[in-house]
Amino acid sequence: MGNEHVPQSPPASAPSRDSTYRKSSGAMQRLITLVTDRPVSLYAASVLRAGYGLLYLLFLLREFPHRHEIWGPASPWTPTLARQLFDQTGWSSVLALSDGRAYFELCYVTALFTSALFMLGWRTRAVSVLFAVVVTSFHARSIFMTDGGDNLILLMAVYLAFTACGRRWSLDARRIRLKAARTDSSAGSTRSLVLLRLGEARSTAMTVVHNCALFVMAAEVCFLYGSAGLYKVQGASWGSGTALHYVLNLELFQPWPTLSHFADEHTLLIAIATYTTVLLQVAFPFVLFGRLKYPVLVMLLSMHIGIAVIMGLPLFSGAMIVADAVFLPDRFYTALPGLCRRAVRRTGMWRPASADHTTGTSSVPAQGRHPDVAGPRNQVAPDGRGAPAPTTEATPARG
């Protein structure tokens, strides 16, 4: 018996290794399910589509009187100079294919229609690619005339071409609903198994591409805010709280000098706004996974509105406001119509239509009585003008 082998217990670290492996594999499985199971943030993608389509449409309409000097043959940055720059940078533009005036006008009208169709969500898969080409072409044609808003719209236009941004709040979604209502539900049972498998594979691939594109867009906005905040921290004027004072006194950013001077007179508020701007931008990537992101988004919205009004940068502010919409969940957008209706009811601007305006009798019977049974609650009495008016007593008549 002394020679018998006594089994040794496994090392104490084995259970911890197994549990760590299970946790990591479970996290990886949840990540794979999140990416491949269903497309996320479809409402947010639709808001980005409509927002950037509207912004670029308004931008092209605003610059319509100056289009020849900015992008056309009369621009100081001639098509020849643009082609020389393209050879060095690798950019490309359909506007540089010809120097003719008629060709430029055709491209400009096409850009207007493309922006409008992209905003409305008509044939979104094809129009999103065309919209990305339009934005890239106009951006590259006069690259020295752009600002931060143009750069962000360019990036988002390219990313949106890989998303399913036409599945909500679009003409495509409306067409699909009407088509589904007309199509018999039993028509799809005759499809072969191969076609069903191909359809599932196509749907999974589109879901993966859509989710990855949205994650890249969210990361782009986080990187933009974080890098801007860190750059501001390194500046002496931002650290002393005087950066906005110098900005308000730059003639380039004074669309309304009186308003700029009025804001500059409040020294304490300028210092608070300066420090708040830096704090919001640095903290933004770290508050996205909690409820604190909602007040931060509201404060960022106020900041961008102030930039648009006081500094005269509406395109940049609009691009940032639309980009922030990617962080709002779908439940926010689905609840938004109900919130708007309740807000309208509270202001008294909306009244529900009465049940029957012609006969003056209520089409809904009183509670506790059948509509065919005569009783005091089903009787109508004349109102002050002599017209019959329904009575909706909820309690018995007083003795």
Stockholm file with secondary structure:
# STOCKHOLM 1.0

chainA/1-399         MGNEHVPQSPPASAPSRDSTYRKSSGAMQRLITLVTDRPVSLYAASVLRAGYGLLYLLFLLREFPHRHEIWGPASPWTPTLARQLFDQTGWSSVLALSDGRAYFELCYVTALFTSALFMLGWRTRAVSVLFAVVVTSFHARSIFMTDGGDNLILLMAVYLAFTACGRRWSLDARRIRLKAARTDSSAGSTRSLVLLRLGEARSTAMTVVHNCALFVMAAEVCFLYGSAGLYKVQGASWGSGTALHYVLNLELFQPWPTLSHFADEHTLLIAIATYTTVLLQVAFPFVLFGRLKYPVLVMLLSMHIGIAVIMGLPLFSGAMIVADAVFLPDRFYTALPGLCRRAVRRTGMWRPASADHTTGTSSVPAQGRHPDVAGPRNQVAPDGRGAPAPTTEATPARG
#=GR chainA/1-399 SS CTTCCCCCCCCTHHHHHHHHHHHHHHHHHHHHHHHHSSCCCHHHHHHHHHHHHHHHHHHHHHTGGGHHHHTSTTCSSCHHHHHHHHHHHCCCCGGGGCCCHHHHHHHHHHHHHHHHHHHHTSSHHHHHHHHHHHHHHHHHHTGGGCCHHHHHHHHHHHHHTTSCTTSSSSHHHHHHHHHHHHSCGGGGGGSCHHHHHHHHHHHHHHHHHHHHHHHHHHHHHHHHHHHHHHHHHHCHHHHTTCHHHHHHTCGGGCSSHHHHHHHHTCHHHHHHHHHHHHHHHHHGGGSTTSTTHHHHHHHHHHHHHHHHHHSCCHHHHHHHHHHHGGGSCHHHHHHHHHHHHHHHHHHTCCCCCCSCSSSCCCSSCCTTSCTTSCCGGGCEEECTTSSEEECCCCSCCCC
#=GC SS_cons         CTTCCCCCCCCTHHHHHHHHHHHHHHHHHHHHHHHHSSCCCHHHHHHHHHHHHHHHHHHHHHTGGGHHHHTSTTCSSCHHHHHHHHHHHCCCCGGGGCCCHHHHHHHHHHHHHHHHHHHHTSSHHHHHHHHHHHHHHHHHHTGGGCCHHHHHHHHHHHHHTTSCTTSSSSHHHHHHHHHHHHSCGGGGGGSCHHHHHHHHHHHHHHHHHHHHHHHHHHHHHHHHHHHHHHHHHHCHHHHTTCHHHHHHTCGGGCSSHHHHHHHHTCHHHHHHHHHHHHHHHHHGGGSTTSTTHHHHHHHHHHHHHHHHHHSCCHHHHHHHHHHHGGGSCHHHHHHHHHHHHHHHHHHTCCCCCCSCSSSCCCSSCCTTSCTTSCCGGGCEEECTTSSEEECCCCSCCCC
//
